[in-house]
Amino acid sequence: MLDRRSAAAIAADVNAGRTTAVAVAKETLSRLAAYDAIQAQVWISRLSVDAFLESARAVDARVKAGEVLPLAGVPFAAKDNIDVAGLETTAACPAFAYSPERSATVIERLTQAGAICIGKTNLDQFATGLNGTRSPYGAPRNAYNLAYVSGGSSSGSSVAVAAGLVPFALGTDTAGSGRVPAAFQHLIGYKPSKGRWSNKGLVPACRTLDCITVFTDNVTDARLVDGVIAGFDAADPYSKALANRPLEYKRIGVPRRGQRVWFGDSESEYFYDRALDSLAQMAEIVEIDMAPFQEAAQLLYGGPWVAERTAAIATVLADSPEAIDPTVREVVEPGLSMSAVELFNGIYRLAELKRHADLLWEGIDMLAFPTAGTTYRVSELLAAPVALNSAFGFYTNFVNLLDMAAVAVPAGIRGNATGFGVTLIGPADTDCALLDAADAYLAAANLPQRPPLDLEGKMQTVKLAVVGAHLKDMPLHWQLTSRNARFVGAFQTAPSYRLYAIADSVPPKPALVHSPDGGEIAVEVYELDVAEFGSFVVEVPAPLAIGTVTLSDGSSVKGFVAEPRALAGAQDITELGGWRAFIARQG
């Protein structure tokens, strides 16, 4: 793929005459053609080549006439629940499709600023889901590992930016749809305060909660897009006057350690702790009780707000229920039986919870929560579509219900190349200050460069840490080479392991045991295809076993561990730091 360019850089070059909108458009067409061969399901519809180039020529004419356009010639994408004149709006449901007479307000404002919408992106149908698999147009996959979900519901928009097809793309966010996909794909996911961006021309999911959002590679582009779109729109009954509240991030609220849920993902836990270390350079970290936030979140899918989703698609649900994705239908149908009494009781309880949240701001300036506690493969989501999707919303579902602004930022790269992120959350109208805080955090975090795109589909492999007889040049290393194991590198474990020499083992073997008073132990990591890994595990003799080993960088790999009986008569060799040192001492 071609090098990525930011929206700010493209606009600056077009305005200065260093390039043209037509040249940018032709380069974009090359990117699109190349990536279509990898996953064309990113898109539901696109402008024709002629229409795209015609729009670019119109931008060049405006620049030549003396206009300075904030987004001159910048191509972008829009989630297909946002109206774009000349393209159908489907919300990923063909039976629902219609041709809008005019574009949504946000599209009109971007177009006026010189940006060009190249097409409409795929989504979880009716924006119901956080994973990206609930669409008849296919499941957009994580651009960095095609086996994993992109995140949703703004799946196609997130992939379009992650793959470098466009510098920015519009999504929407009701429960986290503009933040979760950003986290999984190393992006900025900016969710403005409710009413800051107009929702005129948006197919609603929950009309009182919906926010149009943007995915970008950097905070500068998110700020640029916000500067173009934000502002009152009389045509939107939920639009409000623009406000920019200051925010001094001296005290940052985080969930109590006992309330942090990782769904078995130790890498996420590690990356979150590292993110807090970076944030601690900016402000005091304050642990708070997140139980009220979780109670508010339950109202979204376990309470009467389900009925708001039902109301949004009531006609399709009544006339063409078979056209609705089965999982989406399972989510929204219960709204048909909810009573006004349940709704009002929910409204009353939400008001109480919001008052609690508002008072919380007296003691802290912003929140820094994990964006999502883990990620999953597409195959896993298809097997358990509701339960695993719910895990994605654990840290996001409450934000719009409690009228908060948020920006999701990268915070780590998993061993499988997918992303982990944190979300900075503030009171309504602190949007600009949150974007500044995001810049400050990213500067402090000094994260590594994002991994290369997955352009072929990574073969499913397993990383295995070996600590003893399977090390290179050791007696059992052949069991790895015979399976074409690929050497990844030499590493240290996290400082929480003890190493023992098992008594009377032939050949001599170590036992690696997790211990809070342990140290770092030298290991080698190899990568095996799944089938080869399975055949290797079958041959592992008791009292050894294969478990999960945490490395010093926080990543987790499979590795040799030991049953308690392995320690009978064993020699503790932890202080030597590894098996090679022990063998060398033996002479």
C-alpha positions as CSV (number, residue, x, y, z in Angstrom):
1,M,0.0,0.0,0.0
2,L,1.1,3.6,-0.6
3,D,2.3,5.8,2.3
4,R,-0.4,7.2,4.5
5,R,-1.0,11.0,4.4
6,S,-2.9,13.0,7.0
7,A,-5.9,15.1,6.2
8,A,-4.0,18.2,7.4
9,A,-1.1,17.5,5.1
10,I,-3.2,16.8,2.0
11,A,-5.3,20.0,2.5
12,A,-2.1,22.1,3.0
13,D,-0.5,20.7,-0.2
14,V,-3.7,21.3,-2.3
15,N,-4.2,24.8,-0.9
16,A,-0.5,25.6,-1.6
17,G,-0.6,24.2,-5.1
18,R,2.0,21.5,-4.4
19,T,-0.6,18.9,-5.5
20,T,-4.1,18.9,-6.8
21,A,-7.3,17.3,-5.6
22,V,-7.4,15.3,-8.8
23,A,-4.0,13.9,-8.1
24,V,-5.1,13.0,-4.6
25,A,-8.2,11.4,-6.0
26,K,-6.3,9.2,-8.5
27,E,-3.9,8.0,-5.7
28,T,-7.0,7.2,-3.6
29,L,-8.5,5.2,-6.4
30,S,-5.2,3.2,-6.6
31,R,-5.4,2.4,-2.9
32,L,-9.0,1.4,-3.2
33,A,-8.4,-1.0,-6.1
34,A,-5.5,-2.6,-4.3
35,Y,-7.4,-3.1,-1.0
36,D,-10.6,-4.4,-2.7
37,A,-8.7,-7.6,-3.4
38,I,-8.1,-8.0,0.3
39,Q,-11.6,-7.1,1.7
40,A,-14.0,-5.4,-0.5
41,Q,-16.6,-5.8,2.2
42,V,-15.4,-2.6,3.8
43,W,-17.7,-0.8,1.5
44,I,-21.5,-0.9,0.7
45,S,-21.4,1.7,-2.1
46,R,-18.9,4.1,-3.6
47,L,-18.9,7.0,-6.0
48,S,-18.2,6.1,-9.6
49,V,-14.7,7.0,-10.8
50,D,-16.1,9.8,-13.0
51,A,-18.1,11.3,-10.2
52,F,-15.1,11.2,-7.8
53,L,-12.8,12.9,-10.3
54,E,-15.5,15.4,-11.1
55,S,-15.8,16.3,-7.4
56,A,-12.0,16.7,-7.2
57,R,-11.9,19.0,-10.3
58,A,-14.5,21.1,-8.6
59,V,-12.3,21.5,-5.5
60,D,-9.3,22.4,-7.7
61,A,-11.4,25.1,-9.3
62,R,-12.4,26.6,-6.0
63,V,-8.8,26.6,-4.8
64,K,-7.7,28.2,-8.1
65,A,-10.4,30.9,-7.6
66,G,-8.7,31.9,-4.3
67,E,-10.6,29.9,-1.7
68,V,-8.6,28.4,1.2
69,L,-10.4,25.2,2.1
70,P,-9.7,23.5,5.5
71,L,-10.1,20.1,3.9
72,A,-9.1,20.8,0.3
73,G,-9.2,17.6,-1.7
74,V,-9.2,15.3,1.3
75,P,-11.1,12.0,0.5
76,F,-13.2,10.5,3.3
77,A,-15.7,7.8,3.9
78,A,-19.1,7.8,5.7
79,K,-20.8,5.0,7.6
80,D,-23.8,3.9,5.6
81,N,-26.3,5.1,8.2
82,I,-25.4,8.7,7.3
83,D,-27.0,10.3,4.2
84,V,-24.9,11.1,1.2
85,A,-26.7,12.6,-1.8
86,G,-26.2,10.4,-4.8
87,L,-25.7,7.2,-2.8
88,E,-28.2,4.9,-1.2
89,T,-28.5,4.8,2.6
90,T,-29.0,1.1,3.7
91,A,-27.9,0.9,7.3
92,A,-26.7,-2.5,6.2
93,C,-30.3,-3.7,5.5
94,P,-31.2,-3.8,1.8
95,A,-34.9,-3.9,2.6
96,F,-34.6,-0.6,4.4
97,A,-32.6,1.2,1.6
98,Y,-33.6,4.6,0.3
99,S,-32.1,7.4,-1.8
100,P,-31.8,10.6,0.2
101,E,-32.6,13.9,-1.5
102,R,-29.8,15.7,0.3
103,S,-26.7,14.9,2.4
104,A,-26.6,14.9,6.1
105,T,-25.5,18.2,7.7
106,V,-22.1,16.8,8.6
107,I,-21.5,15.7,5.0
108,E,-22.6,19.1,3.7
109,R,-20.2,20.9,6.1
110,L,-17.3,18.6,5.1
111,T,-18.0,19.1,1.4
112,Q,-18.2,22.9,1.8
113,A,-14.7,22.6,3.4
114,G,-13.3,20.9,0.4
115,A,-13.5,17.2,1.5
116,I,-14.8,14.6,-0.9
117,C,-16.9,11.6,0.3
118,I,-15.7,8.6,-1.7
119,G,-18.3,6.2,-0.5
120,K,-20.4,4.5,2.2
121,T,-19.0,1.9,4.6
122,N,-20.3,-1.3,6.0
123,L,-21.6,-1.6,9.6
124,D,-23.3,-3.8,12.1
125,Q,-26.9,-3.6,10.8
126,F,-28.8,-0.6,12.1
127,A,-25.7,0.2,14.2
128,T,-26.6,-2.6,16.6
129,G,-23.4,-4.3,17.7
130,L,-19.8,-3.6,18.7
131,N,-18.0,-6.2,16.6
132,G,-18.6,-5.7,12.8
133,T,-20.0,-9.2,11.9
134,R,-23.7,-8.4,11.7
135,S,-24.1,-7.3,8.1
136,P,-25.4,-9.0,5.0
137,Y,-22.6,-7.3,3.1
138,G,-20.0,-9.3,4.9
139,A,-17.8,-8.7,8.0
140,P,-15.0,-6.2,7.7
141,R,-12.0,-7.6,9.5
142,N,-9.2,-6.0,11.5
143,A,-6.8,-4.5,9.1
144,Y,-3.8,-5.7,11.1
145,N,-5.0,-9.3,11.6
146,L,-7.7,-10.5,9.3
147,A,-8.7,-13.3,11.6
148,Y,-9.9,-10.8,14.2
149,V,-12.9,-8.5,14.3
150,S,-12.6,-4.9,13.2
151,G,-14.9,-3.8,16.0
152,G,-18.3,-2.2,15.3
153,S,-20.7,-1.0,14.6
154,S,-18.6,1.4,12.6
155,S,-16.6,-1.5,11.1
156,G,-16.1,-0.3,7.5
157,S,-15.2,3.2,8.5
158,S,-12.6,2.1,10.9
159,V,-11.0,-0.3,8.4
160,A,-11.0,2.4,5.7
161,V,-8.8,4.5,7.9
162,A,-6.7,1.7,9.4
163,A,-5.9,0.4,5.9
164,G,-4.8,3.8,4.8
165,L,-7.6,4.2,2.2
166,V,-8.7,7.6,3.5
167,P,-7.3,9.9,6.1
168,F,-10.6,10.0,8.0
169,A,-14.0,8.4,8.1
170,L,-17.2,9.1,9.9
171,G,-18.8,6.6,12.1
172,T,-21.4,6.7,14.8
173,D,-21.4,5.9,18.5
174,T,-24.3,5.0,20.8
175,A,-22.7,2.4,23.0
176,G,-19.1,2.6,21.8
177,S,-19.2,2.1,18.1
178,G,-16.9,5.0,17.4
179,R,-14.4,3.9,20.1
180,V,-14.1,0.1,20.2
181,P,-13.1,-0.2,16.5
182,A,-10.5,2.6,17.0
183,A,-8.9,0.6,19.9
184,F,-8.7,-2.6,17.9
185,Q,-7.0,-0.9,14.9
186,H,-4.6,1.6,16.5
187,L,-6.7,4.7,15.7
188,I,-8.0,7.8,17.2
189,G,-11.8,7.5,17.8
190,Y,-13.3,10.9,18.7
191,K,-16.9,10.9,20.1
192,P,-18.1,14.4,20.5
193,S,-20.5,15.5,23.2
194,K,-24.2,14.9,22.3
195,G,-25.5,17.7,20.2
196,R,-22.1,19.1,19.2
197,W,-22.3,17.6,15.8
198,S,-25.6,17.6,14.0
199,N,-27.5,14.3,13.6
200,K,-29.6,15.6,10.7
201,G,-29.5,12.9,8.0
202,L,-28.5,10.1,10.4
203,V,-30.5,6.9,10.6
204,P,-31.1,6.7,14.4
205,A,-30.1,3.8,16.6
206,C,-31.1,5.5,19.8
207,R,-32.1,9.0,18.8
208,T,-31.5,10.6,22.2
209,L,-28.0,9.1,22.5
210,D,-26.5,8.9,19.0
211,C,-23.4,10.7,18.1
212,I,-21.7,10.9,14.8
213,T,-17.9,10.3,15.2
214,V,-14.7,10.3,13.4
215,F,-11.8,7.9,13.0
216,T,-8.3,9.4,12.2
217,D,-4.7,8.4,12.5
218,N,-3.8,11.3,14.7
219,V,-5.4,13.9,17.0
220,T,-4.6,16.8,14.7
221,D,-6.9,15.4,12.0
222,A,-9.7,14.8,14.6
223,R,-9.4,18.4,15.8
224,L,-9.5,19.6,12.1
225,V,-12.7,17.7,11.4
226,D,-14.3,18.9,14.6
227,G,-13.5,22.4,13.6
228,V,-15.4,22.0,10.4
229,I,-18.4,20.0,11.6
230,A,-19.1,21.3,15.1
231,G,-21.9,23.9,15.5
232,F,-25.6,24.4,16.0
233,D,-28.0,23.0,13.5
234,A,-31.6,24.2,13.8
235,A,-32.8,21.3,11.6
236,D,-31.7,18.8,14.3
237,P,-33.9,19.0,17.4
238,Y,-31.1,17.5,19.6
239,S,-28.4,20.0,18.4
240,K,-27.2,22.5,20.9
241,A,-25.2,25.7,20.9
242,L,-21.4,25.2,20.6
243,A,-19.5,25.3,23.9
244,N,-15.9,24.6,24.8
245,R,-15.4,24.1,28.5
246,P,-11.9,24.1,29.9
247,L,-10.5,21.0,31.5
248,E,-7.5,20.9,33.8
249,Y,-6.4,17.3,34.0
250,K,-4.9,17.3,37.4
251,R,-6.8,14.3,38.7
252,I,-7.7,11.4,36.5
253,G,-10.3,8.8,37.6
254,V,-9.7,5.1,36.9
255,P,-11.7,2.0,37.9
256,R,-10.6,0.4,41.2
257,R,-8.3,-2.5,40.5
258,G,-10.9,-5.0,41.8
259,Q,-13.5,-3.7,39.3
260,R,-11.3,-4.0,36.2
261,V,-12.4,-6.9,34.0
262,W,-10.1,-8.3,31.4
263,F,-12.0,-11.4,30.2
264,G,-8.9,-13.5,30.6
265,D,-6.7,-11.1,28.5
266,S,-3.6,-10.5,30.5
267,E,-2.1,-8.4,27.7
268,S,-4.9,-5.8,28.1
269,E,-4.3,-5.7,31.8
270,Y,-0.6,-5.1,31.2
271,F,-1.1,-2.3,28.6
272,Y,-3.6,-0.6,30.8
273,D,-1.2,-0.5,33.7
274,R,1.5,1.0,31.4
275,A,-1.0,3.6,30.2
276,L,-1.7,4.6,33.7
277,D,2.1,5.0,34.2
278,S,2.1,7.4,31.3
279,L,-1.0,9.3,32.6
280,A,0.6,9.6,36.0
281,Q,3.2,11.8,34.4
282,M,0.4,14.2,33.6
283,A,-1.8,14.0,36.7
284,E,-2.7,12.3,39.9
285,I,-4.4,8.9,39.3
286,V,-7.5,8.4,41.5
287,E,-9.3,5.1,41.8
288,I,-13.1,5.5,41.7
289,D,-16.1,3.2,42.1
290,M,-17.3,2.4,38.6
291,A,-20.4,0.5,39.9
292,P,-22.8,3.4,39.1
293,F,-21.4,3.6,35.6
294,Q,-22.0,-0.1,35.1
295,E,-25.6,0.2,36.4
296,A,-26.2,3.0,33.9
297,A,-24.7,0.8,31.1
298,Q,-27.2,-2.0,31.9
299,L,-30.0,0.4,31.0
300,L,-28.9,0.5,27.4
301,Y,-29.4,-3.2,26.5
302,G,-30.9,-4.6,29.7
303,G,-33.4,-1.8,30.3
304,P,-36.0,0.4,28.5
305,W,-33.5,2.0,26.1
306,V,-33.8,-1.2,24.0
307,A,-37.2,0.1,23.1
308,E,-35.6,3.2,21.5
309,R,-33.7,0.9,19.1
310,T,-37.0,-0.9,18.4
311,A,-38.7,2.4,17.6
312,A,-36.0,3.3,15.1
313,I,-36.7,0.2,13.0
314,A,-40.3,-0.6,13.9
315,T,-41.5,-0.5,10.3
316,V,-38.9,-3.0,9.1
317,L,-39.4,-5.2,12.1
318,A,-43.2,-5.3,11.4
319,D,-43.1,-5.6,7.6
320,S,-39.9,-7.5,6.9
321,P,-38.6,-9.2,10.0
322,E,-36.7,-11.7,7.9
323,A,-34.6,-8.9,6.5
324,I,-33.1,-8.1,9.9
325,D,-30.0,-9.9,11.0
326,P,-31.0,-12.6,13.5
327,T,-28.8,-11.3,16.3
328,V,-30.0,-7.7,15.7
329,R,-33.6,-8.9,15.8
330,E,-32.9,-10.8,19.1
331,V,-31.5,-7.6,20.6
332,V,-34.3,-5.2,19.5
333,E,-37.5,-7.4,19.6
334,P,-37.8,-7.2,23.5
335,G,-38.5,-3.5,23.1
336,L,-41.9,-4.3,21.7
337,S,-43.0,-5.6,25.1
338,M,-41.6,-2.8,27.3
339,S,-44.1,-0.6,29.0
340,A,-44.2,3.2,29.6
341,V,-43.9,2.4,33.3
342,E,-40.6,0.6,32.7
343,L,-39.4,3.5,30.6
344,F,-40.2,6.2,33.1
345,N,-38.7,4.2,36.0
346,G,-35.5,3.9,33.8
347,I,-35.5,7.6,33.2
348,Y,-35.8,8.3,36.9
349,R,-33.0,5.9,37.7
350,L,-30.7,7.3,35.0
351,A,-31.3,10.8,36.4
352,E,-30.1,9.6,39.8
353,L,-27.0,8.0,38.2
354,K,-26.2,11.1,36.1
355,R,-26.4,13.2,39.3
356,H,-23.8,10.9,40.8
357,A,-21.6,11.3,37.7
358,D,-22.0,15.0,37.7
359,L,-20.9,15.2,41.4
360,L,-17.9,13.0,40.6
361,W,-16.5,15.8,38.4
362,E,-16.0,17.9,41.5
363,G,-13.2,15.5,42.6
364,I,-11.7,14.5,39.3
365,D,-11.1,16.2,36.0
366,M,-11.5,13.3,33.6
367,L,-11.7,9.5,33.4
368,A,-9.2,7.2,31.7
369,F,-10.9,3.8,31.1
370,P,-9.8,0.9,29.0
371,T,-11.7,1.1,25.7
372,A,-12.3,-2.7,25.6
373,G,-11.0,-5.4,27.9
374,T,-10.2,-7.8,25.1
375,T,-10.7,-8.7,21.5
376,Y,-11.9,-11.8,19.6
377,R,-11.6,-13.6,16.3
378,V,-14.4,-13.3,13.8
379,S,-15.1,-17.0,14.2
380,E,-15.5,-16.6,17.9
381,L,-18.0,-13.8,17.5
382,L,-20.0,-15.8,15.1
383,A,-20.2,-18.7,17.5
384,A,-21.2,-16.5,20.5
385,P,-22.5,-13.3,19.0
386,V,-24.2,-11.8,22.1
387,A,-22.0,-12.8,25.0
388,L,-18.7,-11.8,23.4
389,N,-20.2,-8.6,22.0
390,S,-21.3,-7.6,25.5
391,A,-17.7,-7.8,26.6
392,F,-16.7,-5.1,24.2
393,G,-19.2,-2.6,25.8
394,F,-18.1,-3.1,29.4
395,Y,-16.2,0.1,29.5
396,T,-18.1,2.1,26.9
397,N,-21.9,1.7,27.2
398,F,-22.4,4.3,29.9
399,V,-20.8,7.3,28.3
400,N,-23.6,8.7,26.1
401,L,-26.3,7.8,28.7
402,L,-24.4,10.0,31.1
403,D,-23.8,12.8,28.6
404,M,-20.0,12.6,28.4
405,A,-17.5,13.4,25.7
406,A,-14.7,10.9,24.8
407,V,-11.7,10.2,22.7
408,A,-10.2,6.8,22.3
409,V,-6.4,6.6,21.8
410,P,-4.0,3.7,21.2
411,A,-2.2,2.2,24.2
412,G,-0.5,-1.0,23.1
413,I,0.0,-3.6,20.4
414,R,-0.9,-7.2,21.2
415,G,1.2,-10.1,20.1
416,N,-1.4,-10.8,17.4
417,A,-1.0,-7.2,16.0
418,T,-4.4,-6.0,17.1
419,G,-4.6,-2.9,19.2
420,F,-5.4,-2.1,22.8
421,G,-6.7,1.4,23.7
422,V,-7.7,3.7,26.5
423,T,-10.5,6.3,26.4
424,L,-10.2,9.7,27.9
425,I,-13.7,10.8,29.1
426,G,-14.8,14.2,30.3
427,P,-18.0,16.1,31.0
428,A,-20.1,17.3,28.1
429,D,-18.5,20.2,26.1
430,T,-14.9,19.4,27.1
431,D,-14.2,18.1,23.7
432,C,-11.4,20.4,22.7
433,A,-9.7,19.9,26.1
434,L,-10.0,16.1,25.8
435,L,-8.3,16.3,22.4
436,D,-5.5,18.3,24.0
437,A,-5.2,15.7,26.8
438,A,-5.0,12.9,24.1
439,D,-2.0,14.7,22.6
440,A,-0.4,15.0,26.0
441,Y,-1.0,11.3,26.8
442,L,0.4,10.1,23.4
443,A,3.5,12.2,23.9
444,A,4.0,10.7,27.3
445,A,3.3,7.2,26.2
446,N,5.8,7.2,23.3
447,L,4.1,4.1,21.8
448,P,5.8,1.9,19.2
449,Q,4.9,2.3,15.5
450,R,1.8,0.4,14.5
451,P,2.5,-3.1,12.9
452,P,2.3,-3.7,9.2
453,L,-1.1,-4.3,7.6
454,D,-2.3,-7.9,7.2
455,L,-2.6,-8.0,3.4
456,E,-2.7,-11.8,2.9
457,G,-4.4,-13.2,6.0
458,K,-2.1,-14.3,8.7
459,M,-1.9,-18.0,9.1
460,Q,-3.2,-19.0,12.5
461,T,-0.1,-19.6,14.6
462,V,0.8,-20.0,18.3
463,K,3.8,-18.5,20.1
464,L,5.5,-20.9,22.5
465,A,8.0,-20.0,25.2
466,V,10.5,-22.7,26.0
467,V,12.8,-22.6,29.0
468,G,14.9,-25.7,29.2
469,A,15.6,-28.8,27.1
470,H,13.9,-27.3,24.0
471,L,16.2,-24.3,23.9
472,K,18.4,-24.0,20.8
473,D,21.3,-26.6,21.0
474,M,19.6,-28.4,23.8
475,P,18.6,-32.1,23.7
476,L,14.9,-31.7,22.7
477,H,15.2,-28.7,20.4
478,W,14.6,-31.1,17.5
479,Q,11.0,-31.4,18.5
480,L,10.6,-27.8,17.4
481,T,12.7,-27.8,14.3
482,S,10.9,-31.0,13.0
483,R,7.7,-28.9,13.2
484,N,9.2,-26.0,11.3
485,A,9.0,-23.8,14.3
486,R,10.2,-20.2,13.6
487,F,12.4,-18.5,16.1
488,V,10.8,-15.2,17.3
489,G,13.5,-14.1,19.8
490,A,15.1,-14.4,23.2
491,F,13.0,-12.9,26.0
492,Q,12.7,-12.6,29.7
493,T,9.6,-13.5,31.6
494,A,7.8,-11.1,33.8
495,P,9.5,-10.8,37.3
496,S,7.0,-13.3,38.8
497,Y,8.4,-16.7,38.1
498,R,10.7,-19.2,39.9
499,L,12.8,-21.8,38.1
500,Y,13.6,-25.3,39.4
501,A,15.7,-28.2,38.2
502,I,13.4,-31.3,38.4
503,A,14.9,-34.1,40.3
504,D,16.0,-37.2,38.4
505,S,14.7,-36.1,35.0
506,V,16.3,-37.4,31.8
507,P,17.3,-35.4,30.0
508,P,17.5,-32.7,32.7
509,K,14.4,-30.5,32.7
510,P,13.3,-27.4,34.4
511,A,10.1,-26.4,36.1
512,L,8.8,-22.9,35.6
513,V,6.4,-21.8,38.4
514,H,4.5,-18.6,38.8
515,S,5.3,-16.9,42.1
516,P,4.8,-13.4,43.4
517,D,8.3,-13.4,44.8
518,G,10.0,-14.7,41.7
519,G,12.3,-13.1,39.2
520,E,12.8,-12.7,35.4
521,I,13.7,-16.0,33.7
522,A,15.3,-16.3,30.3
523,V,13.2,-18.0,27.6
524,E,13.1,-18.4,23.8
525,V,9.9,-17.9,21.9
526,Y,9.0,-19.9,18.8
527,E,6.0,-19.7,16.5
528,L,4.3,-22.8,15.3
529,D,1.3,-23.4,13.0
530,V,-1.8,-24.4,15.1
531,A,-1.7,-28.0,13.9
532,E,2.0,-28.4,14.7
533,F,1.5,-26.8,18.1
534,G,-1.2,-29.3,18.8
535,S,1.0,-32.3,17.9
536,F,3.8,-30.8,20.1
537,V,1.5,-30.4,23.1
538,V,0.4,-34.1,22.9
539,E,4.1,-35.1,23.5
540,V,4.6,-32.9,26.6
541,P,5.1,-35.4,29.5
542,A,3.9,-34.9,33.1
543,P,4.6,-33.3,35.4
544,L,5.2,-30.6,32.8
545,A,2.3,-28.9,31.0
546,I,1.6,-26.1,28.6
547,G,0.0,-23.0,30.1
548,T,0.3,-19.2,29.6
549,V,3.5,-17.3,30.4
550,T,3.7,-13.6,30.7
551,L,6.8,-11.9,29.2
552,S,8.5,-8.9,30.6
553,D,6.9,-6.6,28.0
554,G,3.5,-7.7,29.2
555,S,2.6,-9.9,26.2
556,S,1.4,-13.4,26.8
557,V,2.5,-16.6,25.1
558,K,2.0,-20.3,25.6
559,G,4.8,-21.9,27.5
560,F,6.0,-24.7,29.7
561,V,4.7,-24.7,33.3
562,A,4.7,-27.4,35.9
563,E,2.4,-29.3,38.2
564,P,3.1,-29.0,41.9
565,R,4.5,-32.6,42.0
566,A,7.4,-31.4,39.8
567,L,8.8,-29.6,42.8
568,A,9.3,-32.7,44.9
569,G,13.1,-32.8,45.5
570,A,13.6,-30.1,42.9
571,Q,16.5,-27.5,43.2
572,D,15.5,-23.8,43.1
573,I,17.7,-22.2,40.5
574,T,15.8,-18.9,40.1
575,E,18.9,-16.8,41.0
576,L,20.7,-18.1,37.9
577,G,18.1,-16.4,35.7
578,G,17.8,-19.3,33.2
579,W,18.4,-22.9,32.3
580,R,21.6,-22.2,30.2
581,A,23.3,-20.8,33.3
582,F,22.4,-23.9,35.3
583,I,23.7,-26.3,32.6
584,A,26.9,-24.3,32.3
585,R,27.4,-24.6,36.1
586,Q,26.9,-28.3,35.9
587,G,30.0,-28.5,33.7
